[in-house]
Amino acid sequence: MRRDIKIGLIGMGTVGTGVAKILLEKKGLLELKVGVPLILEQAADRHLDRPRPVDLSGVKLTENPEDVVNNPKIDILVELIGGYEPARTFILKAISKGKHIVTANKALLATFGEEIFSAAYEKGVDIAFEASVGGGIPLIKGIKEGLVANNIECMFGILNGTANYILTKMTDEGITFGAALRDAQRRGYAEADPRFDVEGIDTAHKLAILTALAYGTPLNLDQIYVEGISYITPLDIQFARELGYRIKLLAISRLRGKDIETRVHPTMIPESHLLANVNGAYNALLIRGDSVGDVLFYGLGAGMMPAGSAVVSDIVDLSRNLIKGGVQRVPALAYMPGGRKKKSVIPIDNLESCYYFRFSALDQPGVLAKIAGILGGYKISIASVIQKGRKIRGSVPIVMLTHRAKEAYVRQALKEIDELEVVRGKTVSIRMEDNLDAL
């Protein structure tokens, strides 16, 4: 019987500090739940002198992560430095030394996950990554264990708190994207370089992981179609509201026969739907299983304590496995390695969806007929039209909602429309999801 479980931590930023705080301040509670003490043996960080809201006097500290990776006393290595390198090298080296891994590094797993998971399987160690998607929301465990009896049919997620906060501010206050972004940066929700968050890249990392778990297919970030939110304007949000919709940066993954559909982009969803009312920095994921039906996960997707809570839950899981000798009891990617099969991803051009279009056109006779004629030529059927006399730099906005149309035809039609002399600027196009409750 083990007397304790020793943990090594590399990366003492926001999440790493939260992990240390929970391990040290809730040591007694965790021991009652695990059966042996969880000891934070050693921690590495480049800035050991920075003030932290936790007493680290009983922890061995180092500026060199290699000291932690090579420490023979450590059972579980927690990687929280982020990025691709040197995180990948540290994790692979720790695996080669027989250490179990906990990480929150979604970018690394979405890009190099197949290599890392294969190395862990061959070495006979566990790798856990609950905090990589949804912060403190138990999404990974929910799919791997709670929904194990289900074929997952589809997933719709708001998976980036920064983008959701920005869209919420724009919706509630009518401010521009730039103003909302600056507010998010002042509040610490957005980085100085917010590109990963606002351009949908962070959400795509998370969707790659969820898709692999849900459908038993290898991680493939490159096949996820991605759009960000920087082109969304207060005018589009206002029109969406008038039409009974809200705009959210949505991660969408569907099983279509033997193929899958994976995409990230701004989406108009009915304002009455639960996902439309997930606001601020909160995240949510709607999962549909063939046995359970719809399940909604909701909570804070980031932050010191929510993400720290998810990391510690992984540490506890792996510690229980070590105590009972149950290593690799639950497959890291939900399916046994031999049961994972590559699925084809449906190209975005083959997508069929309803669309919101906003054209900026000169206010003169025949404009609407020209636009409608081009759309009709590409088999795009108009469901409704709004034209209001509010001039913007000499043009007026014309808004159209369509019936289901093929993406490739939409792109061709909009290219032709944008070349018309009566149209000013690039047409805004936003996909719509009306049937979230009845797919």
C-alpha positions in Angstrom: 0.0 0.0 0.0 1.4 3.4 -1.0 2.0 5.9 1.8 1.6 8.9 -0.5 1.5 10.2 -4.0 4.2 12.7 -5.0 3.4 15.3 -7.6 5.7 17.5 -9.7 4.4 20.8 -11.2 6.0 22.7 -14.1 4.5 26.1 -14.8 3.3 28.3 -11.9 1.2 30.8 -13.8 -2.5 31.4 -13.1 -3.6 27.8 -13.4 -0.4 26.3 -11.8 -0.9 28.6 -8.8 -4.5 27.5 -8.5 -3.4 23.8 -8.5 -0.8 24.5 -5.8 -3.3 26.3 -3.7 -5.8 23.5 -3.8 -3.2 20.8 -3.2 -1.8 22.6 -0.2 -4.8 24.2 1.3 -7.2 21.2 0.8 -4.6 18.5 1.7 -6.8 17.0 4.4 -9.9 16.9 2.3 -8.1 15.3 -0.6 -6.5 12.6 1.7 -9.9 11.7 3.0 -11.1 11.2 -0.6 -8.0 9.4 -1.9 -6.8 7.5 1.1 -3.2 8.7 1.1 -1.6 12.2 1.2 -1.1 14.0 -2.2 2.3 15.7 -1.8 3.3 18.6 -4.0 6.9 17.5 -4.0 8.5 20.0 -6.4 7.5 22.9 -8.6 9.3 24.7 -11.4 8.7 28.3 -12.7 10.9 30.9 -14.4 9.7 33.6 -12.0 10.0 32.2 -8.5 10.0 35.6 -6.9 6.6 36.7 -8.1 4.0 37.1 -5.3 1.4 34.3 -5.1 -1.7 33.8 -3.0 -0.4 30.5 -1.6 2.3 29.5 0.9 4.9 27.5 -1.0 7.4 27.2 1.9 7.1 23.5 2.1 7.6 22.8 -1.6 10.9 22.4 -3.3 11.2 25.1 -5.9 13.4 25.3 -9.0 13.7 27.5 -12.1 14.6 24.5 -14.2 11.7 22.2 -15.3 14.2 19.4 -16.1 14.8 19.1 -12.3 11.1 18.1 -11.9 11.0 15.8 -15.0 14.1 14.0 -13.8 13.1 13.8 -10.1 12.7 10.0 -9.4 10.4 10.6 -6.4 7.7 12.1 -8.6 4.8 9.9 -9.6 2.6 12.4 -11.5 4.0 15.3 -13.6 1.6 18.2 -14.1 2.5 20.3 -17.2 1.1 23.8 -17.2 3.6 25.8 -19.1 1.5 25.8 -22.3 2.6 26.1 -25.9 4.2 23.4 -28.1 7.8 23.4 -27.0 9.4 22.8 -24.6 6.1 21.3 -23.2 6.1 18.5 -25.7 9.7 17.5 -24.9 9.1 17.6 -21.2 6.0 15.4 -21.4 7.6 12.8 -23.7 10.7 12.7 -21.5 8.5 12.2 -18.3 6.6 9.5 -20.0 9.8 7.7 -21.0 10.7 7.8 -17.3 7.4 6.1 -16.3 5.7 9.2 -14.9 2.0 9.8 -15.3 0.9 13.0 -16.9 -1.7 15.7 -16.2 -1.9 18.6 -18.7 -4.2 21.5 -19.6 -2.4 22.1 -22.9 -5.1 21.9 -25.5 -3.0 23.4 -28.3 -0.3 20.8 -27.7 -2.8 17.9 -27.6 -4.7 19.1 -30.6 -1.5 19.3 -32.6 0.8 16.6 -31.2 -1.7 14.5 -29.3 -1.5 11.3 -31.3 2.3 11.2 -30.7 1.9 11.8 -27.0 -1.0 9.4 -26.4 0.8 6.7 -28.3 3.9 7.2 -26.2 1.9 7.0 -23.0 0.1 3.8 -24.1 3.3 2.0 -25.1 5.0 3.0 -21.8 1.9 1.9 -19.7 1.3 5.3 -18.1 -1.8 7.4 -17.9 -2.3 10.9 -19.3 -5.2 13.1 -18.2 -6.3 16.4 -19.6 -9.7 17.5 -18.1 -8.7 21.2 -17.9 -7.8 21.4 -21.6 -11.4 21.9 -22.5 -14.0 23.8 -20.5 -11.8 24.7 -17.5 -13.7 23.5 -14.4 -16.5 21.9 -16.4 -16.1 18.1 -16.4 -16.5 17.6 -20.2 -13.7 15.1 -20.8 -14.8 12.8 -18.0 -18.4 13.3 -19.0 -17.8 12.0 -22.5 -15.3 9.3 -21.6 -17.2 7.9 -18.6 -20.6 9.5 -18.0 -21.8 9.0 -21.6 -19.9 5.8 -22.4 -23.2 4.0 -23.3 -24.0 6.5 -26.1 -23.2 7.0 -29.7 -22.6 10.8 -29.7 -24.7 12.3 -32.5 -23.6 15.9 -32.3 -22.1 18.6 -30.1 -22.6 22.4 -30.0 -20.3 24.4 -27.8 -19.4 27.9 -26.6 -15.9 27.0 -25.6 -14.0 30.3 -25.4 -14.8 32.7 -22.5 -13.0 35.6 -24.1 -14.9 35.5 -27.4 -18.2 35.0 -25.5 -17.5 37.9 -23.2 -16.8 40.2 -26.2 -20.0 39.1 -28.0 -22.0 39.6 -24.8 -20.7 43.1 -24.3 -21.5 43.9 -28.0 -25.0 42.5 -27.6 -25.8 44.1 -24.3 -24.2 47.5 -24.8 -24.2 48.0 -28.5 -20.4 48.7 -28.6 -18.0 47.7 -31.4 -15.8 44.7 -31.4 -12.7 46.8 -30.7 -14.2 48.5 -27.7 -15.4 45.1 -26.3 -12.0 43.6 -26.8 -10.2 46.4 -25.0 -12.6 46.0 -22.1 -11.9 42.2 -22.0 -8.2 43.0 -21.9 -8.6 45.5 -19.1 -10.5 42.8 -17.1 -7.9 40.1 -17.8 -10.2 38.0 -19.9 -8.2 38.6 -23.1 -4.4 38.4 -23.7 -2.4 41.3 -25.2 -2.4 39.2 -28.4 -5.9 37.9 -28.5 -5.7 36.2 -31.9 -6.2 32.6 -30.7 -9.3 33.6 -28.8 -11.1 35.9 -31.2 -10.1 34.1 -34.4 -11.5 30.8 -33.2 -8.2 29.0 -33.0 -8.5 28.2 -29.3 -12.0 26.9 -29.8 -10.8 24.7 -32.7 -8.1 23.2 -30.4 -10.8 22.2 -28.0 -13.2 20.9 -30.7 -10.4 18.7 -32.1 -10.1 17.0 -28.7 -13.8 16.6 -28.2 -14.3 15.2 -31.7 -11.7 12.6 -31.1 -13.3 11.6 -27.8 -16.8 11.5 -29.2 -16.3 9.6 -32.4 -13.2 7.5 -31.8 -11.3 9.2 -34.7 -7.7 10.5 -34.6 -7.1 14.1 -33.6 -7.0 16.2 -36.7 -6.9 20.0 -36.2 -6.2 20.8 -39.8 -9.6 19.6 -41.0 -11.6 21.9 -38.7 -13.0 24.9 -40.5 -12.4 28.1 -38.5 -13.7 31.6 -38.6 -13.4 34.3 -35.9 -15.6 37.1 -34.6 -13.6 40.2 -35.5 -15.9 41.0 -38.5 -19.1 41.0 -36.4 -20.5 44.5 -36.1 -23.1 46.1 -33.7 -25.3 46.4 -36.8 -25.3 42.6 -37.3 -26.0 42.0 -33.7 -28.9 44.5 -33.8 -30.4 42.8 -36.9 -30.0 39.4 -35.2 -31.9 40.6 -32.2 -34.7 42.1 -34.3 -35.0 38.7 -36.0 -35.0 36.8 -32.7 -31.4 35.5 -32.7 -28.2 35.9 -30.9 -24.7 35.6 -32.4 -22.3 33.2 -30.6 -18.9 31.7 -31.6 -20.0 28.1 -31.8 -18.1 24.9 -32.1 -20.1 22.4 -34.1 -19.4 18.7 -34.5 -21.9 16.2 -36.0 -21.9 12.6 -37.1 -23.2 12.4 -40.7 -23.5 8.7 -41.5 -19.9 7.5 -41.5 -18.5 11.0 -41.9 -18.2 13.9 -39.4 -18.7 17.6 -39.7 -16.4 19.9 -37.6 -16.5 23.7 -37.7 -16.0 26.8 -35.6 -17.6 30.1 -36.6 -20.0 32.9 -35.5 -23.5 31.4 -35.6 -27.0 32.9 -35.2 -29.0 30.8 -32.8 -32.6 31.4 -31.6 -32.6 33.7 -28.6 -34.9 31.3 -26.7 -32.3 28.5 -26.8 -30.2 27.8 -23.7 -27.0 28.3 -25.6 -28.1 31.8 -26.7 -28.3 32.7 -23.0 -24.8 31.6 -22.0 -23.2 35.0 -21.5 -20.1 36.7 -20.2 -17.0 34.5 -19.7 -19.1 31.3 -19.3 -18.8 28.2 -21.5 -21.3 25.5 -22.3 -21.5 22.3 -24.3 -24.6 20.7 -25.6 -24.1 17.0 -26.3 -26.7 14.7 -27.9 -26.4 11.0 -27.3 -28.6 8.3 -28.8 -29.5 6.9 -25.4 -29.4 9.9 -23.1 -30.7 12.6 -25.4 -29.5 16.1 -24.8 -27.1 16.9 -22.0 -25.9 20.5 -21.3 -22.6 21.2 -19.5 -22.2 24.8 -18.2 -19.7 26.8 -16.1 -16.6 29.0 -16.1 -14.2 27.8 -18.8 -11.1 29.3 -17.4 -9.5 31.0 -14.4 -7.2 30.1 -11.6 -9.6 28.1 -9.4 -12.0 26.5 -12.0 -9.1 25.2 -14.1 -7.1 24.3 -11.0 -10.1 22.3 -9.8 -10.1 20.3 -13.1 -6.3 19.6 -12.9 -6.6 18.4 -9.3 -9.5 16.1 -10.3 -7.2 14.5 -12.8 -4.5 14.1 -10.1 -7.0 12.4 -7.9 -8.1 10.0 -10.6 -4.5 9.0 -11.4 -3.7 8.7 -7.8 -6.6 6.3 -7.2 -5.4 4.3 -10.2 -1.9 4.1 -8.8 -3.2 3.0 -5.3 -5.3 0.2 -6.8 -2.9 -0.8 -9.6 -5.4 0.2 -12.3 -3.2 2.1 -14.7 -4.9 2.7 -18.1 -8.2 1.5 -16.7 -10.0 4.2 -18.7 -8.6 4.8 -22.3 -7.2 8.3 -22.6 -9.2 9.0 -25.7 -12.4 7.1 -24.7 -11.9 4.2 -27.2 -9.5 1.4 -26.9 -6.6 2.0 -29.3 -7.7 -0.8 -31.6 -11.2 0.7 -31.7 -10.2 4.1 -33.0 -10.9 4.5 -36.8 -10.3 7.5 -39.0 -13.4 9.2 -40.1 -13.7 11.4 -43.2 -14.4 15.1 -42.5 -17.0 16.7 -44.7 -15.5 19.7 -46.6 -16.9 23.0 -45.7 -18.0 23.6 -49.3 -20.4 20.6 -49.0 -22.1 22.1 -45.9 -25.7 23.0 -46.1 -27.0 25.6 -43.8 -29.4 28.6 -43.6 -27.7 32.0 -43.8 -27.9 35.6 -42.8 -26.6 38.0 -45.4 -26.1 41.8 -45.0 -25.4 43.7 -48.2 -24.4 47.4 -48.3 -26.1 48.6 -51.5 -26.9 51.9 -53.2 -30.5 53.0 -52.5 -31.8 52.8 -56.1 -34.4 50.8 -58.0 -33.5 47.3 -59.2 -30.8 46.6 -56.6 -32.8 44.0 -54.7 -33.8 42.3 -58.0 -30.2 42.0 -59.1 -29.1 40.5 -55.8 -32.1 38.1 -55.7 -31.4 37.1 -59.3 -27.8 36.1 -58.6 -28.8 34.1 -55.5 -31.5 32.3 -57.4 -29.0 31.4 -60.1 -27.1 29.5 -57.4 -30.2 27.7 -56.1 -30.2 29.9 -52.9 -33.8 30.5 -51.8 -34.7 33.7 -49.9 -36.7 33.2 -46.7 -37.1 36.9 -45.7 -35.8 40.3 -46.5 -35.3 43.5 -44.4 -34.5 46.8 -46.0 -34.3 49.9 -43.9 -33.5 53.4 -44.9 -30.5 54.0 -42.6 -27.7 55.1 -44.8 -24.2 54.2 -44.0 -21.6 56.1 -46.1 -24.1 56.5 -49.0 -25.4 52.9 -48.9 -28.2 51.1 -47.1 -28.2 47.7 -45.5 -30.2 44.9 -47.0 -30.6 41.9 -44.8 -31.7 38.5 -46.2 -32.3 35.2 -44.5 -32.1 32.1 -46.7 -33.5 28.6 -46.7 -30.9 25.8 -46.6 -28.2 26.3 -49.2 -24.9 24.8 -50.2 -21.8 26.6 -48.9 -20.0 26.4 -52.2 -22.9 28.0 -54.0 -23.1 30.7 -51.3 -19.5 31.6 -51.7 -19.8 31.8 -55.5 -23.0 33.9 -55.3 -21.5 36.4 -52.8 -18.4 36.8 -54.8 -20.5 37.8 -57.8 -22.7 40.0 -55.8 -19.8 41.8 -54.2 -18.5 42.7 -57.7 -21.7 44.6 -58.6 -21.3 48.3 -59.0 -24.3 48.9 -56.7 -22.8 47.0 -53.8 -20.4 48.7 -51.4 -17.9 46.5 -49.4 -17.9 42.9 -48.6 -21.1 41.1 -47.8 -21.5 39.9 -44.2 -22.5 36.2 -44.1 -23.3 34.4 -40.9 -24.5 30.8 -40.7 -27.7 30.0 -38.7 -28.6 27.0 -36.6 -32.4 26.9 -36.1 -32.9 23.3 -35.2 -30.7 22.8 -32.2 -33.5 20.9 -30.5 -34.7 18.8 -33.4 -31.8 17.6 -35.6 
